[in-house]
Amino acid sequence: MTCEDSCLETDDEDCRLTTRRLVLRQARMSDAPEIATHANDLQIAQMTSRIPHPYGLDDARAFLGAARDELIVAITRRADDRFLGLCSLAASPTPGAAELGYWIGRPFWGNGYATEAAQAAIDYGFAVLELSAIEVRCRVINTGSRRVIQKCGFGYVGTGLSTSLVAGRVASETYRMDRRTWQSLKSWQTPE
Ligand SMILES: CC(C)(COP(=O)(O)OP(=O)(O)OC[C@H]1O[C@@H](n2cnc3c(N)ncnc32)[C@H](O)[C@@H]1OP(=O)(O)O)[C@@H](O)C(=O)NCCC(=O)NCCS
């Protein structure tokens, strides 16, 4: 899954999604130091599947350099271009669907940034990539992420086991939004 030929807005050869407070653009190697700084946090690693701990610059470079069927997006703040975190849309085993992932650096938690970024990624996934569904998983103990998922409008699918590099086999909840639900959410407005 790539940004090529499917950008909502193109600028400087970057794919950019612009929201009220954020710019989401394809992650690049120059983001590695910021990624390493913020991802080297046990509270982030233990809530995600693939972040080891400790996490250093070489880990960030290897992550960015690995070829994979996934869109990795840097979440930055419009006002000052500050790097806030990462968001991803990865190929899902379900044909036509993708799996959403995200983390925000701890200094920036509690400002609604994850929700704003996730909503932009969802719009991109359905409007531009023409996905049939988007899935997202969070650990059962991840109250903050569950709240993000709820605020985006996902529906609960079920609870099962998933794997975290740091935490091992963990109980996690799966949520899903199909295309029709997204279309309905987008048209759910008060008539003028
Ligand atoms: C989960 C995470 C992405 C949230 O980022 P964020 O930018 O703070 O998220 P938002 O501000 O958009 O929304 C967080 C919501 O969770 C709520 N929340 C956070 N921690 C909570 C807690 N312990 N109990 C109850 N609610 C909590 C917030 O109040 C907010 O809801 P509200 O807007 O209704 O008040 C961030 O904490 C993070 O990166 N955590 C580690 C990695 C991770 O969990 N990634 C997701 C993997 S599924």
The ligand as a Gaussian input file, in Angstrom:
#p B3LYP/6-31G(d) Opt

LIG

0 1
 C       -3.398000       5.776000      23.032000
 C       -2.774000       7.063000      22.495000
 C       -2.508000       6.882000      20.998000
 C       -3.747000       8.210000      22.704000
 O       -3.189000       9.388000      22.140000
 P       -3.845000      10.817000      22.477000
 O       -3.360000      11.778000      21.454000
 O       -3.610000      11.135000      23.897000
 O       -5.378000      10.467000      22.238000
 P       -6.631000      11.475000      22.218000
 O       -6.266000      12.678000      23.009000
 O       -7.068000      11.640000      20.817000
 O       -7.759000      10.629000      22.959000
 C       -7.459000       9.924000      24.153000
 C       -8.769000       9.652000      24.866000
 O       -8.547000       8.646000      25.827000
 C       -8.879000       9.128000      27.103000
 N       -7.975000       8.475000      28.031000
 C       -6.626000       8.440000      28.005000
 N       -6.170000       7.709000      29.018000
 C       -7.240000       7.283000      29.709000
 C       -7.413000       6.492000      30.865000
 N       -6.378000       5.974000      31.500000
 N       -8.672000       6.260000      31.277000
 C       -9.733000       6.759000      30.627000
 N       -9.635000       7.516000      29.510000
 C       -8.396000       7.777000      29.072000
 C       -8.709000      10.621000      27.002000
 O       -9.415000      11.290000      28.012000
 C       -9.276000      10.861000      25.614000
 O      -10.686000      10.754000      25.593000
 P      -11.644000      12.059000      25.642000
 O      -11.261000      12.908000      24.459000
 O      -13.004000      11.493000      25.535000
 O      -11.371000      12.747000      26.949000
 C       -1.429000       7.402000      23.204000
 O       -1.655000       7.420000      24.590000
 C       -0.330000       6.394000      22.899000
 O        0.394000       6.563000      21.926000
 N       -0.238000       5.353000      23.744000
 C        0.805000       4.328000      23.593000
 C        0.721000       3.582000      22.252000
 C       -0.663000       3.061000      21.968000
 O       -1.414000       2.711000      22.856000
 N       -1.003000       3.005000      20.664000
 C       -2.257000       2.447000      20.242000
 C       -2.120000       0.991000      20.093000
 S       -3.715000       0.239000      19.818000

